[in-house]
Amino acid sequence: LGAASVAQVHRAVLSEKYGGPREVAIKIQRPSIESKLMSDIANLKAITKPLKEADALPLDYYTVFVELEKQLADEFDFVAEAVAMDRIYNTITRSPDGITPVDSPVVTPRPVPGLVSKRVLVMDYLQGVPLSRAREEMEKKGIDPDGPEAKLFGRNLLKGLTEVFGRCI
């Protein structure tokens, strides 16, 4: 389904043993990627530390790489990612008091309990169209991408994302 620097995502169907048949997405961390990327950042920090006070540079690259190192550390822990996915789901499907269920304006994948580890994350597979292809998909369906239907879609999408973001902060 997709690939990035940290992981690849594949579509699969769970067997009955794991609650199937159920379509899922499996995010698998690339072998040794954490040590490789963190080593690269350590090298970049070592190179930029002596230049920390240099006036010739437009910014303090050492500090940038220190922050990048902190942020990337979270990207390698799929257990923490699954916990965050559940937290977001619970936030957007409950009233502000956390008790009453509410309809969410967006659908989010849920991790599959028991099938999550530091390097593997099994989650719901969500059928859909990437936003990058929304215009093309509208044209296929005979919808004018600049017409009222498309504008309504855009407004509803932004309204839903704004609502979800507001609930999460």
C-alpha positions, 0 to 999 in steps of 0.5 A: 500500500505504501512505503516510507523511510521508516516502514512499509504498509501492506494489506492483508486478511486476518484468519479466523484465529485472529478475528477474521476474516477481516481486512487489515493494514500491516505497518512493518518497520524496516530492519535496522532503520532505527539504528541507521537513522539515529546514527545519521543524526548523531553524525549530523549533530557531531558535524554541526556542534562546532558550528553552533556559534558560527555567524555565517550559518542562517540558523543553529543546525545543531539544535535542529538535529537535537530536536529531530532526534527527539521527534524521530524517537517516537516514530520507531515505537509502534506500541506508542503509536497504537496507544495514540491511535486509541487515544485519538479514537476515544477523543473523537468518538466521545463527548468532551466529558468522555462519557457520551458516545458521539458520531465522529466526522472522520473515520480513523483506523484502530489497532488490532489488540494483540497484533502490535509490537514495537516494529509491527502495527496491525490496524483496520484497513480503510478503503478510500481515495487519497486526497491527492487523487480526489480531483481525478476521482471526482472527474471519473464520477462526473463531478465538476472539481470546481463545481458546487458538489466539490465545494461542499465536499471541501467545506465538509472535509475542512469542517470535520478536520477542524472539529476533530483537531479541536477535540484533540487539543 
